[in-house]
């Protein structure tokens, strides 16, 4: 079954299901709670980039014949798992950042108001990891039979997608701060298209779209590559917006 019939509808449905929500404004969300949200959003961007970088490194080693495929796919193993879970690595840094919010933990985070290592500091990194891994399964849809152009396409798409996600996170932060100061309604930060956040995302992501399409031009010309369903750069942009505008603007910058 191709990506278009699995990942895309799931993420778009999730975005639509969470398109409304409380706003991260005072008095429900204090300045210290909002500051916590901003720090965690920033660390979450780094978490995604580094997690995907660990996977990319593994795929290079797999195609060189140095590691088995199982090390490169969830739940990972070997050096990839070490890369993700190492001391001061992406998981620990996000966990520590959330735990550092314990005195000003947003009540809208689950579990409510508990940012300790027995609360949100334990659950939120795992939830984000599971979400990112949905993309990994679609990004690397061919391993053993992948040709050199197909390998290049999958690796370069993953690099560009990580930067797209970081761009969404940065735009969500800027948008949430401006909306909190009264520049426009917060709904402008929660819609993947036709909104303030969409206008912020568009220029940078357009560059990433062009690079994906260039890197994948030869690979996608083969109808057998990923069952003919490997997304274009524009589709990856749509998937990133559908998933991560919701993640940052509604799950991280939430309202009590």
C-alpha positions as CSV (number, residue, x, y, z in Angstrom):
1,X,0.0,0.0,0.0
2,X,1.5,3.4,-1.0
3,X,2.1,6.4,1.2
4,X,-0.7,8.4,-0.3
5,X,-3.2,5.9,1.1
6,X,-1.7,5.7,4.5
7,X,0.4,8.4,6.0
8,X,-1.1,11.4,4.2
9,X,-4.8,10.9,5.1
10,X,-3.8,10.1,8.7
11,X,-1.9,13.3,9.2
12,X,-4.5,15.4,7.4
13,X,-7.2,13.9,9.5
14,X,-5.2,14.7,12.7
15,X,-4.7,18.3,11.6
16,X,-8.4,18.8,10.9
17,X,-9.4,17.1,14.2
18,X,-7.2,19.5,16.2
19,X,-7.9,22.7,14.2
20,X,-9.7,24.3,17.1
21,X,-8.4,24.7,20.7
22,X,-7.8,27.1,23.6
23,X,-5.4,29.9,23.0
24,X,-2.1,30.3,24.9
25,X,-3.0,33.7,26.3
26,X,-3.1,35.2,29.7
27,X,-4.5,34.6,32.3
28,X,-4.9,30.9,31.5
29,X,-1.3,30.7,30.3
30,X,1.1,32.7,32.3
31,X,4.3,34.3,31.0
32,X,6.4,31.6,32.7
33,X,4.3,28.9,31.2
34,X,4.5,30.5,27.7
35,X,8.3,30.8,28.1
36,X,8.4,27.1,28.9
37,X,6.4,26.4,25.7
38,X,8.9,28.4,23.6
39,X,11.9,26.6,25.1
40,X,10.4,23.2,24.6
41,X,9.3,24.0,21.0
42,X,12.9,25.1,20.2
43,X,14.3,21.8,21.7
44,X,11.6,19.8,19.8
45,X,12.9,21.1,16.5
46,X,16.4,20.0,17.4
47,X,15.0,16.6,18.6
48,X,13.5,16.0,15.2
49,X,16.5,17.1,13.2
50,X,18.9,14.9,15.3
51,X,16.7,11.9,15.3
52,X,16.4,12.0,11.5
53,X,20.2,12.6,11.2
54,X,20.8,9.4,13.2
55,X,18.5,7.5,10.8
56,X,20.2,9.0,7.7
57,X,23.6,7.9,9.0
58,X,22.3,4.4,9.5
59,X,21.0,4.2,6.0
60,X,24.3,5.2,4.6
61,X,26.0,2.4,6.6
62,X,23.3,-0.1,5.5
63,X,23.9,0.7,1.8
64,X,27.6,0.2,2.4
65,X,26.9,-3.2,3.8
66,X,28.0,-2.3,7.3
67,X,24.7,-2.7,9.3
68,X,21.5,-4.7,9.0
69,X,18.3,-2.9,7.9
70,X,16.8,-3.5,11.4
71,X,19.1,-0.9,12.9
72,X,17.7,1.8,10.6
73,X,13.9,1.3,11.2
74,X,11.8,1.8,14.3
75,X,12.3,0.8,17.1
76,X,16.0,0.9,15.9
77,X,19.0,-0.9,17.3
78,X,22.8,-0.8,17.5
79,X,24.5,2.5,16.8
80,X,21.3,4.2,15.6
81,X,19.6,3.5,19.0
82,X,22.8,4.7,20.7
83,X,22.8,7.9,18.6
84,X,19.2,8.7,19.6
85,X,19.5,7.8,23.3
86,X,23.1,8.8,24.0
87,X,24.0,11.0,27.0
88,X,23.0,14.6,26.2
89,X,21.5,13.3,22.9
90,X,18.2,14.4,21.4
91,X,16.0,12.4,23.7
92,X,17.7,13.5,26.9
93,X,17.9,17.1,25.9
94,X,14.2,17.3,25.3
95,X,13.4,15.4,28.4
96,X,15.6,17.7,30.5
97,X,14.1,20.8,28.9
98,X,10.6,19.7,29.8
99,X,11.6,18.7,33.3
100,X,13.1,22.2,33.7
101,X,9.6,23.6,33.4
102,X,8.4,21.8,36.5
103,X,7.8,25.1,38.4
104,X,5.9,26.6,35.4
105,X,4.4,23.6,33.7
106,X,1.6,24.4,31.3
107,X,-1.7,22.9,32.6
108,X,-2.8,22.1,29.1
109,X,0.0,19.6,28.7
110,X,-0.8,16.0,29.6
111,X,-0.5,15.0,32.4
112,X,-1.9,18.3,33.6
113,X,0.7,20.5,35.1
114,X,3.3,17.8,35.7
115,X,6.5,18.3,33.7
116,X,8.6,16.0,35.9
117,X,10.4,12.9,34.7
118,X,7.3,10.9,35.9
119,X,5.0,13.2,33.9
120,X,5.3,15.2,30.7
121,X,9.1,14.9,30.6
122,X,8.6,11.1,30.2
123,X,5.6,11.1,27.9
124,X,6.1,14.0,25.5
125,X,9.5,12.9,24.0
126,X,8.1,9.4,23.4
127,X,5.0,10.8,21.7
128,X,7.0,13.1,19.4
129,X,9.4,10.2,18.6
130,X,6.4,8.0,17.6
131,X,5.1,10.8,15.4
132,X,8.4,11.4,13.6
133,X,8.8,7.7,13.1
134,X,5.6,7.7,11.0
135,X,7.5,9.9,8.5
136,X,10.6,7.7,8.7
137,X,8.7,4.7,7.4
138,X,7.5,6.7,4.4
139,X,10.8,8.5,3.7
140,X,12.7,5.3,3.5
141,X,10.3,3.0,1.7
142,X,13.0,1.0,-0.1
143,X,16.1,-0.5,1.4
144,X,17.7,-3.6,-0.1
145,X,16.5,-3.0,-3.6
146,X,17.1,0.8,-3.7
147,X,19.2,1.9,-6.6
148,X,21.8,4.6,-6.1
149,X,19.5,7.4,-7.4
150,X,16.8,6.0,-5.1
151,X,19.1,6.0,-2.1
152,X,20.1,9.6,-2.8
153,X,16.5,10.7,-3.2
154,X,15.4,9.1,0.2
155,X,18.4,10.6,2.1
156,X,18.2,14.1,0.6
157,X,14.4,14.2,1.1
158,X,14.9,13.3,4.8
159,X,17.4,16.1,5.2
160,X,15.2,18.6,3.6
161,X,12.1,17.4,5.5
162,X,13.9,17.9,8.8
163,X,14.6,21.5,7.8
164,X,11.0,22.0,6.8
165,X,9.9,20.8,10.2
166,X,12.3,23.2,12.0
167,X,10.9,26.0,9.8
168,X,7.4,25.2,10.9
169,X,8.5,25.2,14.5
170,X,10.2,28.6,14.2
171,X,7.2,30.1,12.4
172,X,4.8,28.7,15.1
173,X,6.9,30.3,17.8
174,X,7.0,33.7,16.0
175,X,3.2,33.5,15.3
176,X,2.3,32.5,18.8
177,X,4.3,35.3,20.3
178,X,2.8,37.9,17.9
179,X,-0.8,36.6,18.5
180,X,-0.2,36.7,22.3
181,X,0.7,40.3,21.9
182,X,-2.5,41.0,20.1
183,X,-1.3,41.3,16.5
184,X,-3.9,38.9,15.1
185,X,-6.2,36.1,16.3
186,X,-4.4,32.9,17.3
187,X,-6.4,31.0,14.7
188,X,-3.9,32.5,12.3
189,X,-1.3,30.2,13.9
190,X,-3.2,27.0,13.6
191,X,-4.1,26.7,10.0
192,X,-1.7,25.0,7.6
193,X,-2.8,27.2,4.7
194,X,-4.3,30.7,4.1
195,X,-3.0,32.0,7.4
196,X,-0.2,34.1,8.9
197,X,1.8,30.9,9.8
198,X,1.4,29.6,6.3
199,X,2.8,32.8,4.9
200,X,5.8,32.5,7.2
201,X,6.4,28.8,6.3
202,X,6.0,29.2,2.5
203,X,9.3,30.9,1.3
204,X,11.7,28.6,3.2
205,X,9.7,25.4,2.5
206,X,9.5,26.3,-1.2
207,X,13.3,26.1,-1.4
208,X,13.2,22.7,0.2
209,X,10.5,21.5,-2.2
210,X,12.7,22.4,-5.2
211,X,15.7,20.6,-3.7
212,X,13.6,17.4,-3.1
213,X,12.2,17.4,-6.6
214,X,15.7,17.9,-8.0
215,X,17.2,15.1,-5.9
216,X,14.4,12.7,-6.7
217,X,13.9,13.4,-10.4
218,X,15.6,10.2,-11.6
219,X,14.3,8.0,-8.8
220,X,10.6,8.9,-9.3
221,X,10.8,8.3,-13.0
222,X,11.0,4.6,-12.2
223,X,7.3,3.5,-11.5
224,X,8.5,0.7,-9.3
225,X,10.2,3.0,-6.8
226,X,8.2,2.8,-3.6
227,X,5.3,1.3,-5.6
228,X,5.2,4.5,-7.7
229,X,3.9,6.5,-4.7
230,X,6.9,8.5,-3.5
231,X,5.6,12.0,-2.8
232,X,6.8,15.1,-4.6
233,X,8.4,17.9,-2.7
234,X,5.0,19.7,-2.6
235,X,3.3,16.7,-1.1
236,X,6.0,16.4,1.6
237,X,5.5,20.1,2.3
238,X,1.7,19.4,2.7
239,X,2.4,16.5,5.0
240,X,4.8,18.5,7.2
241,X,2.3,21.3,7.5
242,X,-0.5,19.0,8.3
243,X,1.4,17.3,11.0
244,X,3.6,19.9,12.5
245,X,1.5,23.0,12.5
246,X,-0.8,21.0,14.7
247,X,2.0,19.7,16.8
248,X,3.6,23.1,17.5
249,X,0.6,25.5,17.4
250,X,-1.9,23.3,19.1
251,X,-0.1,20.7,21.2
252,X,2.9,22.7,22.3
253,X,1.5,26.2,22.3
254,X,-1.8,25.1,23.8
255,X,-4.3,26.9,26.1
256,X,-5.5,25.8,29.5
